[in-house]
């Protein structure tokens, strides 16, 4: 994981959106929900702070899945529970 100071504005914006999904898990209606990220995964791994938030939710049962558009190799296999890949 990277330190926030090493990130560009666009990378932080991407993880800001992911943070909103994790925030939504706090709500009663979504507390048992999983998270699906649909992307080409051409963005950096989460910063440590975000990764810790994900791990906390994971320990409570939230699972993180990815649907990757394209088949390039990415480091998210270590972050997400499962990634499905589709060719375009």
TIVO-2410 file (N, C-alpha, C; in nm, 3 decimals):
# residues 88
REC num residu      c1      c2      c3 atome chaine
REC   1      X   0.084  -0.117   0.000     N      A
REC   1      X   0.000   0.000   0.000    CA      A
REC   1      X   0.089   0.124   0.000     C      A
REC   2      X   0.036   0.233  -0.052     N      A
REC   2      X   0.114   0.355  -0.062    CA      A
REC   2      X   0.066   0.458   0.037     C      A
REC   3      X   0.155   0.550   0.066     N      A
REC   3      X   0.124   0.664   0.151    CA      A
REC   3      X   0.045   0.765   0.070     C      A
REC   4      X  -0.047   0.836   0.133     N      A
REC   4      X  -0.132   0.933   0.063    CA      A
REC   4      X  -0.052   1.043  -0.004     C      A
REC   5      X   0.063   1.080   0.050     N      A
REC   5      X   0.143   1.187  -0.008    CA      A
REC   5      X   0.200   1.149  -0.144     C      A
REC   6      X   0.205   1.020  -0.177     N      A
REC   6      X   0.260   0.973  -0.303    CA      A
REC   6      X   0.154   0.967  -0.414     C      A
REC   7      X   0.034   1.008  -0.386     N      A
REC   7      X  -0.077   0.993  -0.479    CA      A
REC   7      X  -0.106   1.118  -0.559     C      A
REC   8      X  -0.154   1.099  -0.680     N      A
REC   8      X  -0.202   1.213  -0.760    CA      A
REC   8      X  -0.345   1.243  -0.719     C      A
REC   9      X  -0.395   1.359  -0.760     N      A
REC   9      X  -0.532   1.398  -0.727    CA      A
REC   9      X  -0.633   1.298  -0.783     C      A
REC  10      X  -0.611   1.250  -0.906     N      A
REC  10      X  -0.707   1.158  -0.967    CA      A
REC  10      X  -0.710   1.025  -0.893     C      A
REC  11      X  -0.594   0.979  -0.843     N      A
REC  11      X  -0.590   0.854  -0.766    CA      A
REC  11      X  -0.669   0.870  -0.637     C      A
REC  12      X  -0.652   0.984  -0.572     N      A
REC  12      X  -0.723   1.009  -0.446    CA      A
REC  12      X  -0.872   1.018  -0.473     C      A
REC  13      X  -0.912   1.078  -0.585     N      A
REC  13      X  -1.053   1.086  -0.619    CA      A
REC  13      X  -1.110   0.946  -0.638     C      A
REC  14      X  -1.038   0.857  -0.706     N      A
REC  14      X  -1.084   0.720  -0.726    CA      A
REC  14      X  -1.109   0.653  -0.593     C      A
REC  15      X  -1.016   0.665  -0.500     N      A
REC  15      X  -1.034   0.600  -0.370    CA      A
REC  15      X  -1.132   0.676  -0.282     C      A
REC  16      X  -1.157   0.803  -0.312     N      A
REC  16      X  -1.262   0.877  -0.241    CA      A
REC  16      X  -1.397   0.816  -0.274     C      A
REC  17      X  -1.415   0.778  -0.400     N      A
REC  17      X  -1.539   0.713  -0.441    CA      A
REC  17      X  -1.553   0.577  -0.374     C      A
REC  18      X  -1.446   0.503  -0.363     N      A
REC  18      X  -1.450   0.374  -0.293    CA      A
REC  18      X  -1.482   0.395  -0.146     C      A
REC  19      X  -1.429   0.502  -0.090     N      A
REC  19      X  -1.457   0.534   0.050    CA      A
REC  19      X  -1.605   0.557   0.072     C      A
REC  20      X  -1.672   0.619  -0.026     N      A
REC  20      X  -1.816   0.640  -0.015    CA      A
REC  20      X  -1.890   0.508  -0.009     C      A
REC  21      X  -1.845   0.408  -0.082     N      A
REC  21      X  -1.907   0.276  -0.076    CA      A
REC  21      X  -1.890   0.216   0.063     C      A
REC  22      X  -1.772   0.231   0.120     N      A
REC  22      X  -1.748   0.178   0.254    CA      A
REC  22      X  -1.831   0.255   0.356     C      A
REC  23      X  -1.844   0.386   0.339     N      A
REC  23      X  -1.930   0.465   0.427    CA      A
REC  23      X  -2.074   0.414   0.423     C      A
REC  24      X  -2.121   0.379   0.303     N      A
REC  24      X  -2.259   0.330   0.288    CA      A
REC  24      X  -2.281   0.200   0.365     C      A
REC  25      X  -2.174   0.123   0.386     N      A
REC  25      X  -2.186  -0.002   0.461    CA      A
REC  25      X  -2.222   0.022   0.608     C      A
REC  26      X  -2.206   0.145   0.654     N      A
REC  26      X  -2.241   0.181   0.792    CA      A
REC  26      X  -2.393   0.187   0.810     C      A
REC  27      X  -2.464   0.216   0.701     N      A
REC  27      X  -2.609   0.231   0.708    CA      A
REC  27      X  -2.675   0.095   0.731     C      A
REC  28      X  -2.783   0.096   0.806     N      A
REC  28      X  -2.854  -0.026   0.840    CA      A
REC  28      X  -2.892  -0.106   0.715     C      A
REC  29      X  -2.938  -0.038   0.611     N      A
REC  29      X  -2.983  -0.106   0.490    CA      A
REC  29      X  -2.870  -0.175   0.413     C      A
REC  30      X  -2.746  -0.136   0.436     N      A
REC  30      X  -2.634  -0.190   0.361    CA      A
REC  30      X  -2.531  -0.262   0.446     C      A
REC  31      X  -2.556  -0.281   0.574     N      A
REC  31      X  -2.454  -0.335   0.664    CA      A
REC  31      X  -2.409  -0.476   0.627     C      A
REC  32      X  -2.490  -0.551   0.553     N      A
REC  32      X  -2.451  -0.686   0.512    CA      A
REC  32      X  -2.415  -0.694   0.364     C      A
REC  33      X  -2.397  -0.579   0.301     N      A
REC  33      X  -2.369  -0.575   0.157    CA      A
REC  33      X  -2.224  -0.607   0.127     C      A
REC  34      X  -2.199  -0.652   0.005     N      A
REC  34      X  -2.065  -0.668  -0.049    CA      A
REC  34      X  -2.038  -0.552  -0.144     C      A
REC  35      X  -1.913  -0.541  -0.189     N      A
REC  35      X  -1.875  -0.431  -0.279    CA      A
REC  35      X  -1.822  -0.491  -0.409     C      A
REC  36      X  -1.873  -0.442  -0.522     N      A
REC  36      X  -1.827  -0.484  -0.654    CA      A
REC  36      X  -1.766  -0.362  -0.723     C      A
REC  37      X  -1.641  -0.376  -0.765     N      A
REC  37      X  -1.572  -0.270  -0.838    CA      A
REC  37      X  -1.562  -0.314  -0.984     C      A
REC  38      X  -1.619  -0.234  -1.074     N      A
REC  38      X  -1.612  -0.261  -1.217    CA      A
REC  38      X  -1.514  -0.160  -1.276     C      A
REC  39      X  -1.405  -0.210  -1.332     N      A
REC  39      X  -1.298  -0.120  -1.374    CA      A
REC  39      X  -1.201  -0.191  -1.466     C      A
REC  40      X  -1.111  -0.113  -1.527     N      A
REC  40      X  -0.997  -0.172  -1.597    CA      A
REC  40      X  -0.881  -0.191  -1.499     C      A
REC  41      X  -0.895  -0.139  -1.378     N      A
REC  41      X  -0.796  -0.149  -1.270    CA      A
REC  41      X  -0.663  -0.083  -1.304     C      A
REC  42      X  -0.669   0.024  -1.383     N      A
REC  42      X  -0.550   0.104  -1.411    CA      A
REC  42      X  -0.541   0.218  -1.311     C      A
REC  43      X  -0.543   0.187  -1.184     N      A
REC  43      X  -0.523   0.285  -1.078    CA      A
REC  43      X  -0.449   0.217  -0.964     C      A
REC  44      X  -0.378   0.294  -0.883     N      A
REC  44      X  -0.293   0.236  -0.780    CA      A
REC  44      X  -0.372   0.167  -0.668     C      A
REC  45      X  -0.303   0.085  -0.595     N      A
REC  45      X  -0.362   0.020  -0.479    CA      A
REC  45      X  -0.407   0.124  -0.377     C      A
REC  46      X  -0.498   0.087  -0.288     N      A
REC  46      X  -0.546   0.183  -0.188    CA      A
REC  46      X  -0.436   0.227  -0.093     C      A
REC  47      X  -0.450   0.351  -0.042     N      A
REC  47      X  -0.358   0.398   0.060    CA      A
REC  47      X  -0.381   0.316   0.187     C      A
REC  48      X  -0.286   0.317   0.276     N      A
REC  48      X  -0.294   0.236   0.398    CA      A
REC  48      X  -0.423   0.261   0.477     C      A
REC  49      X  -0.461   0.387   0.490     N      A
REC  49      X  -0.581   0.422   0.566    CA      A
REC  49      X  -0.706   0.355   0.506     C      A
REC  50      X  -0.717   0.359   0.373     N      A
REC  50      X  -0.831   0.297   0.306    CA      A
REC  50      X  -0.824   0.144   0.318     C      A
REC  51      X  -0.706   0.090   0.303     N      A
REC  51      X  -0.691  -0.055   0.313    CA      A
REC  51      X  -0.731  -0.105   0.452     C      A
REC  52      X  -0.697  -0.031   0.554     N      A
REC  52      X  -0.736  -0.068   0.691    CA      A
REC  52      X  -0.888  -0.064   0.708     C      A
REC  53      X  -0.953   0.036   0.648     N      A
REC  53      X  -1.100   0.044   0.652    CA      A
REC  53      X  -1.160  -0.078   0.583     C      A
REC  54      X  -1.102  -0.116   0.469     N      A
REC  54      X  -1.152  -0.233   0.397    CA      A
REC  54      X  -1.134  -0.360   0.481     C      A
REC  55      X  -1.018  -0.374   0.545     N      A
REC  55      X  -0.993  -0.491   0.628    CA      A
REC  55      X  -1.089  -0.499   0.746     C      A
REC  56      X  -1.121  -0.385   0.807     N      A
REC  56      X  -1.215  -0.382   0.919    CA      A
REC  56      X  -1.352  -0.433   0.874     C      A
REC  57      X  -1.399  -0.386   0.760     N      A
REC  57      X  -1.529  -0.432   0.707    CA      A
REC  57      X  -1.521  -0.578   0.665     C      A
REC  58      X  -1.407  -0.619   0.611     N      A
REC  58      X  -1.389  -0.759   0.570    CA      A
REC  58      X  -1.403  -0.851   0.690     C      A
REC  59      X  -1.347  -0.810   0.802     N      A
REC  59      X  -1.355  -0.891   0.925    CA      A
REC  59      X  -1.499  -0.905   0.973     C      A
REC  60      X  -1.585  -0.811   0.934     N      A
REC  60      X  -1.726  -0.816   0.974    CA      A
REC  60      X  -1.813  -0.884   0.868     C      A
REC  61      X  -1.751  -0.935   0.762     N      A
REC  61      X  -1.825  -1.012   0.663    CA      A
REC  61      X  -1.838  -0.952   0.525     C      A
REC  62      X  -1.798  -0.828   0.507     N      A
REC  62      X  -1.805  -0.766   0.374    CA      A
REC  62      X  -1.702  -0.831   0.283     C      A
REC  63      X  -1.743  -0.862   0.163     N      A
REC  63      X  -1.652  -0.916   0.063    CA      A
REC  63      X  -1.637  -0.816  -0.049     C      A
REC  64      X  -1.519  -0.811  -0.106     N      A
REC  64      X  -1.486  -0.716  -0.213    CA      A
REC  64      X  -1.457  -0.795  -0.340     C      A
REC  65      X  -1.532  -0.763  -0.446     N      A
REC  65      X  -1.518  -0.832  -0.573    CA      A
REC  65      X  -1.484  -0.732  -0.683     C      A
REC  66      X  -1.423  -0.782  -0.788     N      A
REC  66      X  -1.392  -0.698  -0.902    CA      A
REC  66      X  -1.438  -0.761  -1.031     C      A
REC  67      X  -1.483  -0.680  -1.123     N      A
REC  67      X  -1.511  -0.721  -1.259    CA      A
REC  67      X  -1.419  -0.636  -1.346     C      A
REC  68      X  -1.314  -0.698  -1.396     N      A
REC  68      X  -1.213  -0.624  -1.471    CA      A
REC  68      X  -1.245  -0.627  -1.619     C      A
REC  69      X  -1.249  -0.508  -1.679     N      A
REC  69      X  -1.268  -0.493  -1.821    CA      A
REC  69      X  -1.129  -0.500  -1.884     C      A
REC  70      X  -1.099  -0.605  -1.956     N      A
REC  70      X  -0.965  -0.628  -2.009    CA      A
REC  70      X  -0.894  -0.732  -1.924     C      A
REC  71      X  -0.782  -0.778  -1.972     N      A
REC  71      X  -0.715  -0.887  -1.902    CA      A
REC  71      X  -0.572  -0.856  -1.861     C      A
REC  72      X  -0.537  -0.730  -1.849     N      A
REC  72      X  -0.402  -0.697  -1.806    CA      A
REC  72      X  -0.382  -0.740  -1.661     C      A
REC  73      X  -0.262  -0.776  -1.629     N      A
REC  73      X  -0.231  -0.817  -1.493    CA      A
REC  73      X  -0.238  -0.696  -1.401     C      A
REC  74      X  -0.289  -0.716  -1.281     N      A
REC  74      X  -0.295  -0.607  -1.184    CA      A
REC  74      X  -0.274  -0.663  -1.044     C      A
REC  75      X  -0.236  -0.579  -0.950     N      A
REC  75      X  -0.206  -0.625  -0.814    CA      A
REC  75      X  -0.329  -0.643  -0.725     C      A
REC  76      X  -0.449  -0.627  -0.780     N      A
REC  76      X  -0.569  -0.630  -0.697    CA      A
REC  76      X  -0.608  -0.770  -0.651     C      A
REC  77      X  -0.545  -0.874  -0.705     N      A
REC  77      X  -0.574  -1.010  -0.657    CA      A
REC  77      X  -0.544  -1.022  -0.508     C      A
REC  78      X  -0.455  -0.938  -0.458     N      A
REC  78      X  -0.418  -0.941  -0.316    CA      A
REC  78      X  -0.509  -0.855  -0.229     C      A
REC  79      X  -0.592  -0.771  -0.293     N      A
REC  79      X  -0.678  -0.678  -0.219    CA      A
REC  79      X  -0.824  -0.725  -0.221     C      A
REC  80      X  -0.868  -0.777  -0.335     N      A
REC  80      X  -1.007  -0.818  -0.350    CA      A
REC  80      X  -1.022  -0.968  -0.327     C      A
REC  81      X  -1.141  -1.010  -0.287     N      A
REC  81      X  -1.166  -1.152  -0.264    CA      A
REC  81      X  -1.166  -1.232  -0.393     C      A
REC  82      X  -1.220  -1.174  -0.499     N      A
REC  82      X  -1.224  -1.242  -0.628    CA      A
REC  82      X  -1.235  -1.138  -0.738     C      A
REC  83      X  -1.168  -1.164  -0.850     N      A
REC  83      X  -1.179  -1.077  -0.967    CA      A
REC  83      X  -1.216  -1.163  -1.088     C      A
REC  84      X  -1.322  -1.122  -1.154     N      A
REC  84      X  -1.358  -1.183  -1.282    CA      A
REC  84      X  -1.307  -1.091  -1.390     C      A
REC  85      X  -1.256  -1.148  -1.499     N      A
REC  85      X  -1.201  -1.067  -1.607    CA      A
REC  85      X  -1.276  -1.097  -1.737     C      A
REC  86      X  -1.306  -0.992  -1.812     N      A
REC  86      X  -1.368  -1.011  -1.942    CA      A
REC  86      X  -1.284  -0.941  -2.048     C      A
REC  87      X  -1.271  -1.004  -2.163     N      A
REC  87      X  -1.196  -0.945  -2.275    CA      A
REC  87      X  -1.286  -0.851  -2.352     C      A
REC  88      X  -1.225  -0.749  -2.410     N      A
REC  88      X  -1.301  -0.657  -2.493    CA      A
REC  88      X  -1.239  -0.648  -2.630     C      A
***
